[in-house]
């Protein structure tokens, strides 16, 4: 596949590498169907460039280093990378969970993240149980002042809500989609009930039907060891990958009649409308 001409996709910021993993070696990857290289010029900051058809590097692309990752764009984003206020709180633990490649549209990955209905069946005995399969009504909205999708007043019974917990409980969740290929979850921190843990999923769309994604967590947790935190999130994410890679179509349908929504799909409905309103075609089915 060649680089997309979809301006709505090009004009976004994308995380393309973990900062700690970018040493002195040249890293080649893809973004929106375009080969790119990341490298360091002597001891300076990373440089990112498109690779042309003749194998030569193009001009340097925009570069940002945020949330433990290197970010770039192939277009002209109308604004800077979204803010995660929790990233600036010094007592939080930052846990990058590693990249996972999936044969699915990155937009499908966002939608799956928003879907609470699959918890009892895909994440049984961790995020859900079949005895508590109903998704209580919640609110979804497009916040036009910040151009983000939010789902609030979400609640769900989870047998194990975090790495620190072994008892089940009804948890309150809030979802945030700050850009088409990024989704976040806020949940009450078990060890500090007056604060929220923040979990973000950064998605790098390699092709329309191929992406890789990395969860990063900002946690108020002074108890768990790093391996326990990492394992808890990776188990959940790898369970999701199985479902996503077997979903058909791999791309995200945007026409309302393509898939039948239920009340539990409120956030997905708003997300799809938002994508369609932006004119974003990369990774979608429009017919």
N, C-alpha and C positions, 0 to 999 in steps of 0.2 A: 504494500500500500504506500502511496505517496502522501506527502503532507496535505492535511485537509485545507480547504478554502473557507471553512466555516468560521466566520469572524467572531461569532459569539463564543466559540470554543477557544479560538486563538487569543482572545482578549481576556484571559484568565491567568491567575498565578497558580503554579503547580509545584508541589514538593517533588523533587526528582532524585534526591539522595540524602542519606543521613550524614550530618556534618562530621560526626566522629569516624565515619567509614571512608571519608574522602582524604586519603593521604597524598603521597607524591605520585601515585600511579594515575594514568589516564583512564577515565571511566567512560565507556560508551554505552548509551542507552537510547531509548526512543521516546518521543512525546508527540501525540496526535499524528502518528504515521511518519514522523520526521526523525532521522538519526541525529543525535546530538552527542557532544563530548564535553566532559567536565575534566578540568585539569588545573594545576596550580602553576602560575608563572613565577618561577623561582620560589621565594618564601612568601609571596603575596597572597591575596585572597583568591578563591577559586575563579576560574574563567569558564564560561559556558558558551558553546558555539554550535551552530548547525553544521552538519556535514553535507557538502554539496554532492551532486551526482558524480563529479570527477574525483571525489575523495578529499577535496581540499576543505579547510575550515572557512566558514563564513565569518562575518563580523561578530564580535562578542555580543551575547544576548544579555538582557537585564538580569541582575543577580541580587538576591536577598538571602540572608541567613536568619531564619526565625524558627522557633519551636524545635530546635535540634536538627533542622533540615535545611538543605539548600533548595531555594525556590527560583524558578525562572518563568518566562513567558515567551511565546512565539508571536505575540501581538502587542497591543497597546492597551493594557488594563486601564479602565476609567478611574480606579482608585487603588490604594495600597492594600497589602495583605490585611485581612481582617484581624481584629484584636481578640486575644484570649487573656483576659485580666488575670486569671489564675496562674498564668505562666510567670507573672511578676511577683508572686507571693513567696517569700524566701523559705518558709517552712514546708512547702510542698515538695513531695518527691516526684521527680520527672522520670517517667519510665517509657522509653521508646521500645516497642515490642517487636521490631523487625519487619521487613517487607515480605509480603506473600503475593505471588503471581497467580492470577485467575483468568480462565478463559470465559470472560463475561464483560459486558459493558460496565464501565465505571459507574454509570448512572444506575444500573441495576444494583450495584453494591451499596450505593447510598440508600436506595429504596429498601433493600433488605435490612439495613441497619435501623431504619425507621419502623420496621414491621414487628410489633409486639406479639402478633398472633402466632408466630412460628416458635416462640420461646418454649412452650410445653412439649413440642414434638421434636425440634432440632436440638434444643439445649435442655433436655429433660434432666431433672434433678439438680440443675445448676441455676438457670434463669427462669425455669417454669416447671409446672407439673400438670398432668392431664386432669387432675381433680380441680384445678383452677385455670381452665382454658379460656374463659371468657375475657375479652378486653373491655374494661369499663370505658364509658364514654369520656372523651377528652376533647380539648380545643386545638384546632390547627389554624394558622393564619400566615399570610404574607405580610410582613412588616415592611411597608414600602419606604419608611423613613431611613431604614438601614439596608433595604433590599435583601432580606433574609427570610427564610421559612422557619417558623417556630411551631412546636407542638408542646402544649403545657397542660397541667393538671392530669398528667398520665399517672396511672397506678397499676401495679401488677404484683401478683404473689410470686416471689422468687425463693426457691429452696435454699439458695446460697448466693447472697447478693454481692459478696466481695471475698477476696482471698482471706480476710480476717474472720469471716463468719462461717458457722456450721449450722445455725438455726435459720429456718425460713421465716419470711415476713412479707407483708405488703409494703412495697417501696414506691416512693414518689419519684417520677422521672420527668425530665424536660429535655426535649430534642431541639437542636438548632442546626440549620443548614446555611452556613455563611457564604458559601459559593457552590456552584453546581457539583463539584467533585470533592467537597469536604462536608463531613457531617459530624456533629458532636452530641454527646450525651452528658447531662448533669444529673447526678443522683446524690441523695443525702449520704454524707460520710458516716459509716457506722461508728467510728471512734470519735467523731466530733459532729453531733447531730445538728449543730447550728451552722454547719458549712456544707458545701457541695463539692464532691469529687467531679473533676472534668475529664472526659475521655473524648479524644478527637480521632477521626479516621481520615488520613490524607491519602488521596487516590491519584495515581499517575496513570492517565489513559495512554497506553502504548499504541493501541490500534482501536478501532471501533468496538471490537469484540474481545479485546485483551487488555488487561490492566494489571497493575500491582498496587498494593495498598499497605499502609502501615498504621496501626493504632499507636497513639501516644497518650499517656495518662499523666495527669497532674493530681496527685493524691495526698490527702492528709492521713498518713499512715506511718507511724513510727515503730510499728510492731513487726510487720511482715518482712521476710528477707526478699531480696531482689528476685531470686529464682521463683519463689512462690507467686509473686505478682506477675511475673512474665508468663509462667506456666498457665495461670488462671485465664489470662486474656488470650493466649495462643490457642488453648483448647477450644474456646468459644469461636475464635475466628476460623480455625481449620474446619470446625463443624459447618460453619456457614459456607465455606468454599465448596464443599460437596454439593450443597443445595444449589448454589449459584451456577456452577458449571453444568448442572443438569436441567436448568431452567430453560424453557423455550418460549419465545425466541431469546437469544442471548442479548439482543439489543432491547432497549426500553421502549415499549409501545406508547405513543402519545395520544392516539385516538381513543376517546372514552369507551367506545364499544369493543375495543380489542381485547380487554380483560374485564371481567365483571367485579367491580369493587364492592366491599361491604362497609359497614359502619366503622370497623376497625382500621380501614384503609384511609381514614381522613387525612393523615399527613401525606400519604403517597399521592392522593388526589391533588392537594395543594402544590406539592412538589412538581408533579407533571405539568400542571397548568403554568407554573412559574417557568419551567424549562421551555415550554411551548411559547410563552409570551416573549421570552428572550430571543426566540428564533434559533435556539441551539439544536443542531441536527446531528452532530457527531455522537455516535453511540445510540441513536434512536431509530425507531421504526415509525414512519409518518403515515403509512397507508393502512 
